[in-house]
Structure formats: C-alpha cells, structure tokens
Amino acid sequence: MTRLFKKIAVRTGLARLDPGVQKRLGGDYFYLRTYSSDVLSAPIKDLELLEALERAADVAKSQNHQTPTIGPIIDLSQGMPDLSNFFPLPAILQEATFRKEATVNLQKYPRAFGQPGILSSVARKIAADTGVVYDPACEILLCNGASQGLAHALECFVDPGGAVVLFDPCYLFYPWLAQTRGLRIRRVGGPKKGLAGRDQDPNDRRLNQRELERAMRGAKAIIINSPSNPDGSMIHIDDLKLIAALAARHNCIIISDEVYSGFCWSEKFTSIASITAARARTIVISSVSKSHGLPGLRAGWCAGPAALIRPLAMLMSIRVPCVSAMVQEVLPDLIESESRFAPARHNQFLARRDSALAQAEANGFKAEAPDGAFYLWSKVPRGFSSGYEFARWCLERRSVVVMPGEPFGPSGKGMFRYSWGGLQESFTTAMQRIQAVEP
Ligand SMILES: Cc1ncc(COP(=O)(O)O)c(C=O)c1O
C-alpha cells in the first residue's frame, strides 16, 4: 500500500483487511488509528522471517539445542566475524569498567557528539585508513552503531516523498529505512550487475552511467556501501568519481556506509570522501561491529563536513541523546588497537575467503569471489522457488541459518547469502549439511 492509500485505509477502517496490518494488530483493531505510517509501512514479512532466524540463532548461541540427527544449529545468516583471537576484549572492558572516570561519567549525560578524546581517535583512524582528514571538534559524531547513523542521516537529509538511490542488491536495512519513512527508492544495478534479469557482461564491473544519471536526477541522497553486503562487490574508483560528479551536479547527499572497509580482498579500500568533489557532500558512517567483531557494543560514528554533521548531531540529540558513557570509555582503546591486528586480520580472512569459496563449490554452490566483506552470495539449489523457501528448508531440515536473497533487492530473487566470517569449523559443517539438496 502506498503511504497515502494507507492513511485513507486507516481512516476508513479498510486497513483491517490488509493481512500485514492484521498481523501487526493481532486482530485488535482498537489500536489501528494509533499506528503511524512508519509502522504501517514496515516490511512485516521480512521482519517476521528475521525474527524466526534470530530465534534460531539464539538457540545456536546457547548450544543447548540439538536436532537429534543433525547437531546444533549453525548460524551463517548474520555478519558477525569472529575476531576474538585478535585483541584482549575482556581486559579492555574490565580496565575501562574499573577506571574511576568511567564510574563518574556514568553519573552524568556524556557529550552528545562524544568525548573529545574519542573523536580524536576516530579522526586519526579515518586519516590513517583513507587519508581523509576530519576536524574532531566539529566533523565527527558518535552514534549507537552504524545503523543509528544511517537512520538519522536519511531522516536529516530526505523528507518523506523524497527520492533515495540504492544499489541492487544492497544491505536490507536501506530499503527498510526508506520504506518506513515514506521515501521513494530508485534502484540502480550494483557493481556485480544487480537488477534481476539484466543481460550484462559479468566481467564488466563498471556501473551503468546512464542508469545512474537518471536515478540521481532529483534524488536527495544516494547510499553506497563498498565493499558491499550482500555480494561483497566494490565500486570501481572511476565510478566513485562518477557518483561524486553526479551528486555535485544534482545536489545530492552521499551516505557512504564503510563498515566493511577493513575487509578488502582485491584492492585497497578507497573512501568516496577522499575525492575532492565528494567530501563536501558525504557523510561517512562506520562502526566497530565488523572491524572488531563487536556488533553488541553498538559503537559507531559519522564523519563529514561540519555543515552536515551539525544538523545530524542536533537531530540525534533529540532522538537518542548520546552514546553510552561506558561505550565511550572503551572506544579509544578499541580504535587504537585496530592498527596492531589489522594485518593479521587481513591475512587470515583472505585465506578464509578462498577456503570458503572452495568449500562452497565442493558442496555444489557457485559463488563469485567477493572483493570484500565476508559473505558468499549464491543461487538457491534447483527445486527451490525462492531464497525464502531455501532459508526455511535449511533451518527446519538442516539446522543451518542462512539469509534469503529477496530482501536485498530485485536481483536477490532466488539467491541466498551466507557468512564465512564466524567459526571456520561451523562453516565447513554447515556446507556439508546443506550440500546438493533436494527439497
Ligand atoms: C552494510 C552494513 N551496514 C551497517 C550494518 C550495521 O552495522 P552496526 O552494527 O554498526 O549498526 C551492517 C550489519 O550487518 C551492514 O551489513
């Protein structure tokens, strides 16, 4: 339902006929008129599936559940890299917990932007990784993981009804965020040639310039994610320049989600903000969720010119006043530690990528070698009509959790995504369980 139609349907009570609305309300229509358009636009089917997958993943974590003939559930659905051997997290956390300042800081609201020392650590990291220099005094802002930065950047720069350009396929949160805010989504084929059914040379990694130009005309923002979730593609440097030029021509904000910048296999990471034409209109968003394997810490940041960071900080301070003082306490040590383990992380994960590819292939799944990140992206086996059907089968019959491809975009139809970033042995076992399947 479109937003307007939804409003009319809610006012007239017709919305109760919508199966999605019925599910949300659980048959209790008294509350129908209290729901906002954002809630009524939520992707209920995908969220329900994710909930089921998450429940299964929880069981996997508790390790109590054993499918008698198969063994414990193995979760390949989430991007949670195992980096526990690279840095002494408990020590960092314990030290921080017992530092006197940490306790004192908990008794007051920390600075909305983040404590100055932390912002300097983030600025140093970004400069070392990408060569882009940000002023920690006004160009960096902490957030509760990249997700919060993404949500608020869209809220800050795109009004409901405005257009946002997304790649196909892309991280499923982007269309969900756009959808629940009533934004118009314009899809363009990604570097590995998304947009289902398009007949392209698979070796041509360049974006389609005409398509991009058409999509960016009149758009308020474009979200890029290189390396990308789900297919591990990276945007060619000349295409980054093209995006920068088009964004400048059409006065479009670039939101660059760089959470996988530490996981590049084919080439060095380039931030679009390092292109002069782009820096003035780019918000870079990242976090320690992937780089340090710490998605539960909820620690991330946004960086950009002060004119973009200031309104973002203002909005965030109204929505979620600040990032926890405890997180702010541990963040500098975590950020500083990365340069020490990054080379080992690179070598180990590159070897693991090749091993994962070989294992997938040996078990009947073809996947292109990802240029970055730690996922494989494959067609579901013959006999399954969709990624959803295959994901359900994997969970119910093989105790393996994978992500269906459909929520990632039109080209995700009949695909599935599986992560090789977790424990290596689990990946091997999971591949053996789901190999050469017939439904
Ligand atoms: C591309 C991308 N961006 C952002 C996130 C979420 O990051 P965070 O945990 O920092 O909110 C993910 C998580 O999978 C992701 O794949």
The ligand as an SDF file (V2000), in Angstrom:
LIG
                    3D

 16 16  0  0  0  0  0  0  0  0999 V2000
   26.3490   -2.7150    5.2240 C   0  0  0  0  0  0  0  0  0  0  0  0
   26.0160   -2.6970    6.6780 C   0  0  0  0  0  0  0  0  0  0  0  0
   25.8760   -1.5210    7.3000 N   0  0  0  0  0  0  0  0  0  0  0  0
   25.5630   -1.4510    8.5990 C   0  0  0  0  0  0  0  0  0  0  0  0
   25.3770   -2.5890    9.3450 C   0  0  0  0  0  0  0  0  0  0  0  0
   25.0200   -2.4790   10.7790 C   0  0  0  0  0  0  0  0  0  0  0  0
   26.1190   -2.0020   11.4870 O   0  0  0  0  0  0  0  0  0  0  0  0
   26.0290   -1.6750   13.0490 P   0  0  0  0  0  0  0  0  0  0  0  0
   26.0680   -2.9570   13.7900 O   0  0  0  0  0  0  0  0  0  0  0  0
   27.2320   -0.8350   13.3060 O   0  0  0  0  0  0  0  0  0  0  0  0
   24.7650   -0.9340   13.2720 O   0  0  0  0  0  0  0  0  0  0  0  0
   25.5170   -3.8430    8.7390 C   0  0  0  0  0  0  0  0  0  0  0  0
   25.2930   -5.0830    9.5020 C   0  0  0  0  0  0  0  0  0  0  0  0
   25.2510   -6.1800    9.0080 O   0  0  0  0  0  0  0  0  0  0  0  0
   25.8480   -3.8980    7.3690 C   0  0  0  0  0  0  0  0  0  0  0  0
   25.9950   -5.0630    6.7210 O   0  0  0  0  0  0  0  0  0  0  0  0
  1  2  1  0
  2  3  1  0
  2 15  2  0
  3  4  2  0
  4  5  1  0
  5  6  1  0
  5 12  2  0
  6  7  1  0
  7  8  1  0
  8  9  2  0
  8 10  1  0
  8 11  1  0
 12 13  1  0
 12 15  1  0
 13 14  2  0
 15 16  1  0
M  END
$$$$
